[in-house]
Amino acid sequence: MIKKVVIVGGGTAGWMTAAALSRHLPKACQVHLIESDQIATVGVGEATIPAIRTFNAGLGIDEQEFMRETNATFKLGIRFQNWGELGEDYYHAFGFYGFPINDVSFHQYWMKMQQNSGAAPIHEYNMPYMASVFDKFEHKQFDNDSIASRYFYAFQFDAALYAQYLRKWSEAKGVTRIEGKVTEVSQHPDTGFIESVTLESGMRIEGDLFIDCSGFRALLMNQTLGIGYQDWSHWLPVNRAWAVSTAYENKDTPIPPYTRARALTGGWQWRIPLQNRTGDGNVFSEQFISEDQALDQLLENIEGKPMNEPRLLRFTTGKRDKIWHKNCVAIGLSAGFLEPLESTSIALIQGAILLLIRNFPNEDFDSATEHEFNRRMNIKYEESRNFLILHYHLTRRNDTDFWNYCRTMAIPDELKHRMDVFRHRGHTAHKNSDLFIEHNWLQVLFGQGMKPESYDPRVDVVEPQEVERLLSQMNKDVAQAAHAMPSHLETLAQYCAGDLISNRLSK
Ligand SMILES: Cc1cc2nc3c(=O)[nH]c(=O)nc-3n(C[C@H](O)[C@H](O)[C@H](O)COP(=O)(O)OP(=O)(O)OC[C@H]3O[C@@H](n4cnc5c(N)ncnc54)[C@H](O)[C@@H]3O)c2cc1C
């Protein structure tokens, strides 16, 4: 058995890995985590997708405590502005359109109704969409049988506080934290396996399995083992971000249950509401807009006072050729970075950790296991990448060179196939392994204006009057349930927030 795991890096990836290993393999190995106060973490991963709840629940974390400690808010989805066309607005909400009828997806009936007698806009059948529009949120367990509970939620939180929270949690479970900068890595002369890392202080730390959570540097995977990087910037051309924290203007400034992604001229701007501030950033392609112009745009578009100097982050979208090589696994930014539009990074970290635990190696480091891990991680990265490319490619904007490039660029065959399948008859061709499944794809496809040419013929089996009756009922149920929900603020105040939120509610 592996006896000693050494994690290099204490950002979100490092501490999530340490926490999960100490929870799921507590007796199998000792976990050591090395981090350096001299090297800052990226610290801007603030928006998540619902998968994070499975991760936290797996650790046995108390959700209310975690939300209080990280200034977290609930997230029902992402609001996309100006993506399909300037002035357009839609949400990718974490839940379904209506109910299926006779095992055929709701949207197929809706498309037929649209062609014939007409139907309400499709988002009016989607509970988390309507709740987001009204800034509402109710803390409920998912219930597939009730339209009012057929949704998922995620969190928006302070990433630095999340890492600190997991650090406390992991240290209590026996993880050893070592402060220091790794300056040297030793490999076995014959096998090339990593044997130890040495810190600036001279301290040498040996291990059996090394996890590279050193961020964009990829200290072990790239700098030591020489594993290269697949550059995907011809599909995902953004390569810079300015990030800043912003104070709420006053206590009436809304705290919505969603992240906002507003498309600009050479990229897009995020706004992530936390309990005490927002996180804002302009993600852009430096080939189309300069760093100075992007900073001006960011500052023009924020809605309160900046709380710090904006920080510039530079990156190349893509993925490392291998994520597991010899006795080293890269997790986090060292493994790749797609870009933050759909909050996929923390989800990919989580995916890698769970896959590693399921395929945890013996001392012999079986090559089939390594291969299987890499194969499955490739699928996760490529599917997430294709979903992201869809947002850029499926635009009608022609107002800047950036959008002209995105609209006309060549796209991966797999994505082209999915778009063709949808265009033909409204099917999404998703796979069960996807991070994003049918309802996620549908919302972006419909949201950005794609219209299928026909619908699934099984729809015609149900009498049109019956379809009309069922759709009308679903529409009413969604409207009623969304109106009856408490506001996001009320739920936060009651569930997990301190004085900041309670003060907002007291008039
Ligand atoms: C602009 C931007 C926006 C993002 N937004 C989101 C989002 O909304 N949602 C989301 O899920 N993700 C987002 N991400 C991604 C997210 O920030 C990262 O996936 C996450 O923070 C994990 O980073 P990391 O731990 O891999 O690396 P880092 O945070 O960079 O941590 C690296 C660690 O390695 C240590 N280290 C490095 N070199 C050495 C050395 N020589 N010796 C010792 N220690 C060393 C550092 O001290 C640090 O502790 C965003 C990323 C960017 C760039």
The ligand as an SDF file (V2000), in Angstrom:
LIG
                    3D

 53 58  0  0  0  0  0  0  0  0999 V2000
   -9.8300   34.3470  -13.4510 C   0  0  0  0  0  0  0  0  0  0  0  0
  -10.2140   33.0700  -12.7930 C   0  0  0  0  0  0  0  0  0  0  0  0
  -11.5050   32.9070  -12.2970 C   0  0  0  0  0  0  0  0  0  0  0  0
  -11.8880   31.6940  -11.7080 C   0  0  0  0  0  0  0  0  0  0  0  0
  -13.1650   31.5330  -11.2670 N   0  0  0  0  0  0  0  0  0  0  0  0
  -13.5660   30.3090  -10.8470 C   0  0  0  0  0  0  0  0  0  0  0  0
  -14.8950   30.0600  -10.4470 C   0  0  0  0  0  0  0  0  0  0  0  0
  -15.7360   30.9530  -10.3950 O   0  0  0  0  0  0  0  0  0  0  0  0
  -15.2280   28.8020  -10.0890 N   0  0  0  0  0  0  0  0  0  0  0  0
  -14.3280   27.7720  -10.0890 C   0  0  0  0  0  0  0  0  0  0  0  0
  -14.6920   26.6300   -9.8180 O   0  0  0  0  0  0  0  0  0  0  0  0
  -13.0430   28.0150  -10.3850 N   0  0  0  0  0  0  0  0  0  0  0  0
  -12.6470   29.2270  -10.7780 C   0  0  0  0  0  0  0  0  0  0  0  0
  -11.3440   29.4390  -11.1090 N   0  0  0  0  0  0  0  0  0  0  0  0
  -10.3780   28.3790  -10.9120 C   0  0  0  0  0  0  0  0  0  0  0  0
   -9.9960   28.2910   -9.4530 C   0  0  0  0  0  0  0  0  0  0  0  0
   -9.5030   29.5290   -9.0070 O   0  0  0  0  0  0  0  0  0  0  0  0
   -8.9550   27.2100   -9.2710 C   0  0  0  0  0  0  0  0  0  0  0  0
   -9.3540   26.0410   -9.8840 O   0  0  0  0  0  0  0  0  0  0  0  0
   -8.7760   26.9120   -7.8170 C   0  0  0  0  0  0  0  0  0  0  0  0
   -8.5190   28.0810   -7.0980 O   0  0  0  0  0  0  0  0  0  0  0  0
   -7.6580   25.9420   -7.6080 C   0  0  0  0  0  0  0  0  0  0  0  0
   -6.4270   26.5230   -7.7690 O   0  0  0  0  0  0  0  0  0  0  0  0
   -5.1750   25.6620   -7.3570 P   0  0  0  0  0  0  0  0  0  0  0  0
   -5.3210   25.2400   -5.9340 O   0  0  0  0  0  0  0  0  0  0  0  0
   -4.9600   24.6220   -8.3760 O   0  0  0  0  0  0  0  0  0  0  0  0
   -3.9560   26.6760   -7.5130 O   0  0  0  0  0  0  0  0  0  0  0  0
   -3.5230   27.9490   -6.6510 P   0  0  0  0  0  0  0  0  0  0  0  0
   -4.6650   28.6370   -6.0220 O   0  0  0  0  0  0  0  0  0  0  0  0
   -2.6460   28.7640   -7.5460 O   0  0  0  0  0  0  0  0  0  0  0  0
   -2.6500   27.3520   -5.4780 O   0  0  0  0  0  0  0  0  0  0  0  0
   -1.3180   26.9290   -5.7000 C   0  0  0  0  0  0  0  0  0  0  0  0
   -0.6710   26.5750   -4.3800 C   0  0  0  0  0  0  0  0  0  0  0  0
    0.6060   26.0240   -4.6510 O   0  0  0  0  0  0  0  0  0  0  0  0
    1.5580   26.5940   -3.7680 C   0  0  0  0  0  0  0  0  0  0  0  0
    2.8690   26.5370   -4.4210 N   0  0  0  0  0  0  0  0  0  0  0  0
    3.1880   26.8650   -5.6930 C   0  0  0  0  0  0  0  0  0  0  0  0
    4.5070   26.6810   -5.9020 N   0  0  0  0  0  0  0  0  0  0  0  0
    5.0200   26.2230   -4.7320 C   0  0  0  0  0  0  0  0  0  0  0  0
    6.3240   25.8650   -4.2930 C   0  0  0  0  0  0  0  0  0  0  0  0
    7.3960   25.9510   -5.0890 N   0  0  0  0  0  0  0  0  0  0  0  0
    6.4830   25.4320   -3.0290 N   0  0  0  0  0  0  0  0  0  0  0  0
    5.4280   25.3270   -2.1760 C   0  0  0  0  0  0  0  0  0  0  0  0
    4.1740   25.6710   -2.5410 N   0  0  0  0  0  0  0  0  0  0  0  0
    3.9790   26.1160   -3.7960 C   0  0  0  0  0  0  0  0  0  0  0  0
    1.0640   28.0120   -3.5170 C   0  0  0  0  0  0  0  0  0  0  0  0
    1.5950   28.5370   -2.3150 O   0  0  0  0  0  0  0  0  0  0  0  0
   -0.4470   27.7380   -3.4220 C   0  0  0  0  0  0  0  0  0  0  0  0
   -0.7440   27.3320   -2.1140 O   0  0  0  0  0  0  0  0  0  0  0  0
  -10.9360   30.6550  -11.6210 C   0  0  0  0  0  0  0  0  0  0  0  0
   -9.6290   30.8430  -12.0670 C   0  0  0  0  0  0  0  0  0  0  0  0
   -9.2570   32.0340  -12.6570 C   0  0  0  0  0  0  0  0  0  0  0  0
   -7.8550   32.2080  -13.1550 C   0  0  0  0  0  0  0  0  0  0  0  0
  1  2  1  0
  2  3  1  0
  2 52  2  0
  3  4  2  0
  4  5  1  0
  4 50  1  0
  5  6  2  0
  6  7  1  0
  6 13  1  0
  7  8  2  0
  7  9  1  0
  9 10  1  0
 10 11  2  0
 10 12  1  0
 12 13  2  0
 13 14  1  0
 14 15  1  0
 14 50  1  0
 15 16  1  0
 16 17  1  0
 16 18  1  0
 18 19  1  0
 18 20  1  0
 20 21  1  0
 20 22  1  0
 22 23  1  0
 23 24  1  0
 24 25  2  0
 24 26  1  0
 24 27  1  0
 27 28  1  0
 28 29  2  0
 28 30  1  0
 28 31  1  0
 31 32  1  0
 32 33  1  0
 33 34  1  0
 33 48  1  0
 34 35  1  0
 35 36  1  0
 35 46  1  0
 36 37  1  0
 36 45  1  0
 37 38  2  0
 38 39  1  0
 39 40  1  0
 39 45  2  0
 40 41  1  0
 40 42  2  0
 42 43  1  0
 43 44  2  0
 44 45  1  0
 46 47  1  0
 46 48  1  0
 48 49  1  0
 50 51  2  0
 51 52  1  0
 52 53  1  0
M  END
$$$$
